[in-house]
């Protein structure tokens, strides 16, 4: 089964034969329209009308349909076999772009029959690739791979690089869908090589698309910086050849990358222009995925109403096009309604999600729905039923690398077992959840560092681009100045050649030399200053990142202690239900606070070196317990979070905080304790 990011990637890496993806500027379309003339042979006009339709395919599907219909009519009237085949194929692609899948197959089958009748293998391969691509998009993987392999067998006997490139790309998509990433990467690289051999415009466009596809492999492997580099190359290359479709595909990928890194606002910034492009060009099958993506990011940002707006629109459009991925949007709406407080509606959506997911055998979406339904059963006091639902959901994710979803299921299983009085089993689930939480925190910390690196590299590239432009401007001005100065001086030289010629020449030469040296020194100083500024920014971000890691570590420990203390209370209350040896063993396993603190202190001192020594030197009357609290207040943790970390009550923390402020002489409420501690 695919990861949640791969599900989205799979939809955007698929493309038809590159000829179907041609994109032309409006000026080019207008020029082609002018070429259509009653004075030209009908077969020529049929080809021109087909070409106009092809240019319109991803710009305006309705206009594409209008022009291909005219091309088809002329080809019929003149019994123009190749024109008919081209028009049938284009008609199929336009129908797919409009979301009319059954009609798309009918037209493409007609194109295939026609190409075979007139014995044009290049056209036959082109249509085979398109038919396989639609099967792949619809989730019929067995049919699609069979068609692609048959096409590749035929194409390999020719030197038709474009067909080989298209077919190997879609075979790569098949392996990507099956999570066989090494095989997928192998075929993607073959496709990229063949696109490079194809010196036509189609080949260049295919190259831009393949760079993006290879980036998807690295995204799925969580090699985020490598993925960023490929997406950046894809956008730059597509921009250079004015291939707007590829720019937007890579833009969607960038949005997925930033979502994976936890930078949800930047993800929305990337996906918004892509959504506008889909809407402007009538790409009805792509629009719902962008809407769902924005909904998910707004939910993670806590903007529930905005998220609901986009998720509702995504659901409606997915139903309109009979999408196979309706379950994920129902799950999204279920989460949103439950978070909003509309539990009844949320459960309705969860049941709908489960039903759709079961029909499509989508394990991840089934598991997500089962978790929501199990959580509700726990709230209703039906832990036995809840446990059954949750275990079913966990089993579906056995071989999947989705720690966040597994963590949610394990926590709820721990709660269900607690309610059932099965404390030992509950503790096992809780321990598994904690291990996963540590893994999630490590990923988050790593992602934060990569985000910082990408931002730093982006600023560095922008700076270098700016300096290059300034250098060009400086050189241009320098040449203009030198030219002007030389002209004036040569008049003087000619006027007093016998006396001042040699001296004037030397002065001009020395003056220009000094100017160039001064300019070079100035540019060097500017570059050094900017590099120092960027280094300072990078250092500042690294320190901020380390502080965030500390806070995250502290909050995780606090959460663990809170859950463990809850279990401890439950065990104490149930002493009669289980043996004293079992109780003592479990209680002993809960005594983790000192070990937690020692690990946290080591991490804290690695970031804030000598904090405890400096603080103790300035305030010798602080107790070891008060020094611990000072470190937590330095990180701006709340009293509840501090109490959870140290395993003491909130009231105890409150009293200790009062004593610390008194020892520091911070007797006025406007004097901030955290600000004071940041000086150490």
GUDO-291789 format. One record per residue (C-alpha): residue in one letter; y, x, z. Coordinates in steps of 0.25 Angstrom, whole numbers, padded with zeros to 4 digits, always signed. Each point is the difference from the previous one (the first is absolute). Layout:
BEGIN
AYXZ/...
This chain:
BEGIN
X+0000+0000+0000/X+0014+0005-0003/X+0011+0003+0010/X+0012-0010+0001/X+0009+0010-0008/X-0011+0003-0010/X-0001-0015-0003/X+0015+0000-0004/X-0002+0013-0007/X-0011-0005-0008/X+0008-0011-0006/X+0011+0009-0005/X-0008+0011-0005/X-0007-0008-0010/X+0007-0001-0014/X-0004-0004-0014/X-0001+0009-0012/X+0013+0007+0000/X+0004-0006-0013/X+0001-0013+0008/X+0009+0006+0010/X+0011+0005-0010/X+0014-0003+0006/X+0012+0000-0009/X+0015-0001+0003/X+0007-0013-0005/X+0007+0009-0010/X-0013+0004-0006/X-0005-0015-0001/X+0013-0004-0006/X-0002+0011-0011/X-0014-0005-0003/X+0005-0015-0001/X+0010+0005-0011/X-0011+0006-0008/X-0007-0013-0001/X+0004-0006-0013/X-0004-0010-0010/X+0001+0010-0011/X-0011+0009+0006/X-0015-0003-0002/X-0006-0009+0010/X-0010+0010+0005/X+0012+0009+0003/X+0007-0011+0008/X-0013-0003+0007/X-0001+0014+0005/X+0015+0000+0004/X-0002-0013+0008/X-0012+0005+0007/X+0007+0013+0004/X+0012-0009+0005/X-0010-0008+0008/X-0006+0013+0006/X+0013+0005+0004/X+0003-0013+0007/X-0014-0001+0008/X+0005+0006+0013/X+0014-0004-0002/X-0001-0015-0003/X-0013-0006-0002/X+0005-0013-0006/X+0008+0008-0011/X-0013+0008-0002/X-0008-0013-0003/X+0011-0005-0009/X+0000+0012-0009/X-0015+0003+0000/X-0002-0015-0004/X+0009+0002-0013/X-0008+0013-0003/X-0013-0007+0001/X+0005-0011-0009/X+0004+0010-0011/X-0013+0007+0001/X-0008-0013-0001/X+0008-0004-0012/X-0002+0014-0007/X-0015+0002+0004/X+0005+0013+0007/X-0012+0005+0008/X+0006+0011+0008/X+0012-0009+0003/X-0009-0011+0005/X-0007+0010+0009/X+0013+0006+0005/X+0005-0014+0003/X-0012-0005+0007/X+0000+0012+0009/X+0014-0002+0003/X-0001-0015+0003/X-0011+0003+0010/X+0008+0011+0007/X+0012-0010+0000/X-0009-0011+0006/X-0004+0009+0011/X+0014+0004+0003/X+0003-0015+0001/X-0012-0002+0010/X-0008-0008-0010/X-0013+0008+0001/X-0010-0009-0007/X+0009+0000-0012/X+0001+0015+0000/X-0015+0002-0001/X-0001-0010-0012/X+0011+0008-0008/X-0005+0013+0004/X-0014-0004-0005/X+0006-0004-0013/X+0007+0013-0002/X-0013+0008+0003/X-0008-0008-0010/X+0011+0002-0011/X+0001+0015+0002/X-0015+0001-0001/X+0001-0008-0013/X+0010+0009-0006/X-0007+0013+0006/X+0012+0005+0008/X-0006+0008+0011/X+0013+0004+0007/X+0004-0015+0001/X-0013-0003+0005/X+0001+0010+0011/X+0013-0005+0004/X-0004-0014+0001/X-0013+0004+0008/X+0009+0007+0010/X+0009-0012+0002/X-0012-0009+0002/X-0006+0009+0010/X+0014+0001+0007/X+0000-0015+0002/X-0014-0001+0006/X+0004+0012+0009/X+0013-0008+0005/X-0008-0012+0002/X-0010+0007+0009/X-0012+0000-0009/X-0003+0014+0001/X-0014+0000-0006/X+0005-0006-0013/X+0012+0009-0001/X-0007+0013+0002/X-0011-0004-0010/X+0011-0002-0010/X+0008+0012+0003/X-0013+0009-0001/X-0004-0006-0014/X+0014+0002-0005/X+0000+0015+0005/X-0013+0003-0007/X+0006-0005-0013/X+0014+0007+0003/X-0007+0014+0003/X-0005+0001-0014/X+0014+0000-0005/X+0013+0008+0003/X+0008-0013+0004/X+0006+0006+0012/X+0008-0013+0004/X-0013-0008+0001/X-0008+0010+0008/X+0012+0001+0009/X+0001-0015+0002/X-0015-0001+0002/X-0001+0011+0010/X+0011-0005+0008/X-0006-0013+0002/X-0014+0006+0003/X+0008+0008+0011/X+0005-0013+0005/X-0014-0005+0001/X-0004+0012+0009/X+0013-0002+0008/X-0004-0014+0002/X-0013+0004+0005/X+0006+0011+0009/X-0006+0011-0007/X+0013+0008+0000/X-0005+0013-0006/X-0006-0007-0012/X+0013-0008-0002/X+0008+0013+0001/X-0009+0007-0011/X+0002-0012-0010/X+0015-0001+0003/X+0001+0015-0003/X-0007-0002-0013/X+0009-0011-0004/X+0012+0008+0004/X-0005+0012-0009/X-0002-0010-0012/X+0013-0006+0002/X+0006+0014-0001/X-0007+0002-0013/X+0005-0013-0006/X+0014+0005-0005/X+0004-0015-0003/X+0010-0008+0009/X-0013-0007+0005/X-0005+0013+0005/X+0013+0004+0008/X+0000-0014+0006/X-0015+0001+0004/X+0003+0014+0006/X+0011-0007+0009/X-0010-0011+0005/X-0011+0010+0003/X+0008+0009+0009/X+0002-0013+0008/X-0015-0003+0000/X-0003+0014+0005/X+0010-0002+0011/X-0007-0012+0005/X-0013+0008+0002/X+0008+0009+0010/X+0007-0012+0006/X-0014-0006+0003/X-0005+0014+0006/X+0013-0001+0009/X+0005+0013-0007/X+0014-0006+0000/X+0008+0011-0004/X-0009+0003-0012/X+0001-0014-0004/X+0015+0000+0001/X+0001+0012-0009/X-0008-0007-0011/X+0008-0013+0001/X+0013+0008+0000/X-0006+0007-0013/X-0004-0013-0006/X+0014-0006+0002/X+0008+0012-0005/X-0009+0001-0012/X+0000-0015-0003/X+0016+0000+0002/X+0000+0011-0010/X-0007-0008-0011/X+0007-0013+0004/X-0013-0006+0004/X+0004-0011+0009/X-0013-0006+0003/X-0006+0013+0005/X+0013+0002+0009/X-0003-0013+0006/X-0015+0003+0002/X+0003+0013+0007/X+0011-0007+0008/X-0010-0010+0005/X-0009+0012+0004/X+0012+0006+0007/X+0001-0013+0008/X-0015+0001+0004/X+0002+0015+0004/X+0012-0003+0009/X-0007-0012+0006/X-0012+0009+0004/X+0009+0010+0006/X+0006-0012+0009/X+0014+0001-0007/X+0001-0015-0003/X+0014-0001-0004/X-0001+0011-0010/X-0012-0007-0005/X+0008-0013-0002/X+0011+0008-0007/X-0010+0005-0010/X-0007-0013-0003/X+0012-0009-0001/X+0004+0005-0014/X-0014+0000-0005/X-0001-0015+0004/X+0013-0003-0007/X-0006+0007-0013/X-0012-0008+0001/X+0008-0013+0001/X+0010+0004-0011/X-0012+0003-0009/X-0009-0012+0003/X-0011+0008+0006/X-0006-0011+0008/X-0013+0007+0004/X+0007+0011+0006/X+0011-0007+0007/X-0008-0006+0012/X-0005+0014+0004/X+0014+0005+0001/X+0004-0012+0008/X-0012+0001+0010/X+0003+0015+0002/X+0015-0003+0004/X-0005-0011+0009/X-0010+0010+0007/X+0011+0010+0002/X+0010-0010+0006/X-0011-0004+0010/X-0001+0014+0004/X+0015+0001+0002/X-0001-0012+0008/X+0008-0009-0009/X-0009-0012+0000/X+0009-0010-0007/X+0002+0009-0012/X-0015+0003+0000/X-0004-0014+0000/X+0010-0003-0012/X-0007+0011-0009/X-0014-0003+0005/X+0001-0015-0003/X+0006+0004-0014/X-0012+0009-0002/X-0010-0010+0003/X+0005-0010-0009/X+0001+0009-0012/X-0014+0005+0003/X-0005-0014+0000/X+0007-0002-0013/X-0007+0011-0007/X-0013-0002+0007/X+0000+0014+0006/X-0013+0005+0007/X+0009+0006+0011/X+0005-0013+0007/X-0008+0003+0013/X+0009+0012+0003/X+0013-0009-0001/X-0006-0011+0009/X-0003+0011+0010/X+0014+0005+0000/X+0005-0014+0002/X-0009-0003+0011/X+0005+0013+0007/X+0014-0004-0002/X-0001-0015+0005/X-0008+0005+0012/X+0011+0010+0003/X+0010-0010-0002/X-0007-0009+0010/X-0006-0010-0010/X-0014+0002+0005/X-0006-0012-0006/X+0006+0003-0014/X-0004+0014+0001/X-0015-0004+0003/X+0000-0009-0012/X+0005+0012-0009/X-0011+0009+0007/X-0011-0010-0004/X+0005-0001-0014/X+0000+0015-0001/X-0014+0001+0005/X-0005-0011-0010/X+0007+0007-0012/X-0005+0014+0005/X-0014-0005+0001/X+0000-0005-0014/X+0005+0013-0005/X-0009+0009+0009/X+0013+0007+0005/X-0005+0006+0013/X+0013+0005+0006/X+0007-0013-0002/X-0012-0007+0006/X+0001+0009+0012/X+0015-0002+0002/X-0002-0015+0000/X-0012+0001+0010/X+0009+0008+0009/X+0011-0010+0001/X-0010-0012+0002/X-0007+0008+0011/X+0013+0003+0007/X+0003-0014+0000/X-0014-0004+0006/X+0003+0010+0011/X+0013-0007+0003/X-0007-0013+0001/X-0010+0005+0010/X-0012+0000-0010/X-0004+0015+0001/X-0014-0002-0004/X+0004-0006-0014/X+0011+0011-0001/X-0010+0011+0002/X-0008-0005-0011/X+0012-0001-0010/X+0005+0014+0004/X-0014+0007-0001/X-0001-0006-0014/X+0013+0005-0004/X-0003+0014+0006/X-0013+0001-0007/X+0007-0003-0014/X+0009+0013+0003/X-0012+0009+0003/X+0002+0010-0011/X+0015-0001-0002/X+0011+0009+0004/X+0010-0011+0005/X+0002+0005+0015/X+0012-0010+0003/X-0009-0012-0004/X-0012+0005+0008/X+0009+0003+0012/X+0005-0015+0000/X-0015-0005+0000/X-0004+0010+0011/X+0011-0004+0009/X-0003-0015-0002/X-0015+0003+0003/X+0003+0007+0013/X+0008-0013+0004/X-0011-0009-0004/X-0010+0008+0008/X+0009+0000+0012/X+0001-0015+0000/X-0015-0001-0001/X-0001+0010+0012/X-0007+0010-0009/X+0008+0012+0005/X-0008+0012-0004/X-0001-0005-0014/X+0015-0003+0000/X+0003+0014+0005/X-0008+0006-0012/X+0008-0008-0010/X+0013+0004+0007/X-0004+0015+0000/X-0003-0002-0015/X+0014-0006-0002/X+0007+0011+0008/X-0007+0011-0009/X+0005-0008-0012/X+0014-0001+0006/X+0001+0015+0001/X-0004+0001-0014/X+0011-0010-0004/X+0010+0008+0008/X-0004+0013-0007/X+0002-0006-0013/X+0013-0006+0003/X+0005+0014+0005/X-0005+0007-0012/X+0007-0011-0009/X+0013+0002+0007/X-0001+0015-0003/X-0003-0003-0014/X+0012-0010-0001/X+0009+0010+0006/X-0005+0011-0010/X+0002-0010-0012/X+0014-0003+0004/X+0003+0015+0002/X-0005+0003-0014/X+0007-0011-0006/X+0013+0004+0006/X-0003+0014-0004/X-0002-0004-0015/X+0012-0008+0000/X+0008+0012+0006/X-0006+0009-0011/X+0004-0009-0011/X+0014-0002+0005/X+0001+0016+0001/X-0005+0001-0014/X+0010-0010-0005/X+0011+0007+0007/X-0004+0013-0005/X+0000-0005-0014/X+0014-0006+0002/X+0005+0013+0006/X-0006+0008-0012/X+0007-0009-0009/X+0013+0001+0007/X-0001+0015+0000/X-0003+0001-0015/X+0012-0009-0003/X+0009+0008+0009/X-0005+0013-0006/X+0002-0005-0014/X+0014-0004+0003/X+0004+0013+0007/X-0006+0008-0011/X+0008-0007-0010/X+0013+0003+0007/X-0003+0014+0003/X-0005+0003-0014/X+0014-0004-0005/X+0006+0010+0010/X-0009+0010-0005/X+0003-0002-0014/X+0015+0000+0003/X-0001+0013+0008/X-0013+0006-0006/X+0005+0015+0000/X+0004-0001+0015/X-0008-0010+0008/X-0012-0003-0008/X-0010+0008+0008/X+0006-0003+0013/X+0000-0015-0003/X-0014-0001-0005/X-0005+0007+0013/X+0009-0010+0009/X-0007-0012-0007/X-0013+0006+0001/X+0002+0003+0015/X+0006-0013+0003/X-0011-0008-0006/X-0010+0008+0007/X+0006-0002+0013/X+0001-0015-0002/X-0015-0001-0004/X-0003+0008+0013/X+0009-0009+0008/X-0007-0012-0006/X-0014+0005+0003/X+0004+0004+0014/X+0006-0014+0002/X-0013-0007-0005/X-0009+0009+0008/X+0008-0004+0013/X-0001-0015-0004/X-0014+0001-0002/X-0003+0008+0013/X+0009-0010+0008/X-0008-0012-0006/X-0013+0007+0003/X+0004+0002+0014/X+0004-0014+0001/X-0013-0005-0005/X-0008+0009+0009/X+0008-0006+0012/X-0003-0014-0005/X-0015+0003-0001/X+0000+0006+0014/X+0007-0012+0006/X-0010-0009-0007/X-0011+0008+0005/X+0005-0001+0015/X+0002-0015-0002/X-0014-0001-0005/X-0006+0008+0011/X+0008-0009+0010/X-0006-0013-0007/X-0014+0006+0001/X+0002+0002+0015/X+0005-0014+0002/X-0012-0005-0008/X-0009+0008+0008/X+0006-0005+0013/X-0001-0015-0005/X-0014+0001-0004/X-0004+0006+0014/X+0008-0011+0006/X-0007-0011-0008/X-0014+0007+0003/X+0003+0000+0015/X+0005-0015+0000/X-0013-0005-0007/X-0009+0009+0009/X+0007-0005+0013/X-0002-0014-0005/X-0015+0003-0001/X+0000+0006+0013/X+0006-0012+0006/X-0011-0009-0007/X-0011+0009+0005/X+0005+0000+0015/X+0001-0016-0001/X-0014+0000-0005/X-0007+0009+0010/X-0011-0010+0003/X-0004-0001-0015/X-0004+0014-0002/X-0005+0011+0008/X+0009+0009+0008/X-0006+0013-0007/X+0005-0006-0013/X+0013-0004+0006/X+0003+0014+0005/X-0005+0007-0013/X+0010-0009-0008/X+0011+0002+0010/X-0001+0015+0000/X+0001+0000-0015/X+0013-0007+0001/X+0007+0011+0009/X+0006+0007-0012/X+0015+0000+0004/X+0001+0014+0005/X-0007+0005-0013/X+0009-0008-0008/X+0012+0006+0007/X-0005+0014-0002/X-0002-0001-0015/X+0014-0007-0001/X+0007+0010+0008/X-0006+0011-0009/X+0005-0007-0013/X+0014-0003+0007/X+0002+0015+0003/X-0003+0004-0014/X+0012-0008-0005/X+0009+0001+0012/X-0002+0015+0005/X+0004+0003+0014/X+0004-0014+0003/X-0007-0001+0013/X+0004+0014+0005/X+0015-0003-0004/X+0000-0013+0007/X-0007+0005+0013/X+0010+0012+0000/X+0012-0010+0000/X-0006-0010+0009/X-0010+0007+0010/X-0002-0013+0008/X-0007-0007-0011/X-0015-0003+0003/X-0011+0003-0010/X-0001-0015-0002/X+0015-0002-0003/X-0001+0012-0010/X-0011-0008-0007/X+0009-0012-0001/X+0012+0008-0005/X-0008+0004-0012/X-0003-0014-0003/X+0014-0004+0002/X+0004+0011-0009/X-0008-0006-0011/X+0007-0014+0003/X-0012-0007+0004/X+0001-0013+0007/X-0004-0002+0015/X-0012-0008-0005/X-0004+0011-0009/X+0001+0011+0010/X-0008-0008+0010/X-0011-0002-0010/X+0000+0015-0003/X-0001+0004+0015/X-0008-0011+0005/X+0010-0006+0010/X+0007-0013+0001/X+0013-0003-0006/X+0007-0002+0013/X-0004+0014+0005/X+0006+0006-0013/X+0013-0008+0003/X+0001+0006+0014/X-0003+0014-0005/X+0011-0002-0011/X+0010-0004+0010/X-0003+0013+0009/X+0001+0009-0012/X+0013-0006-0004/X+0005+0002+0014/X-0005+0015+0000/X+0007+0002-0013/X+0013-0006+0005/X+0000-0011-0010/X+0005-0011+0009/X+0007-0008-0011/X-0007-0010-0009/X+0007+0005-0012/X-0006+0014+0002/X-0012+0001-0009/X-0012+0007+0006/X-0007+0003-0014/X+0013+0006-0005/X+0001+0009+0013/X-0014+0005-0002/X+0002+0003-0015/X+0008+0012+0005/X-0012+0007+0006/
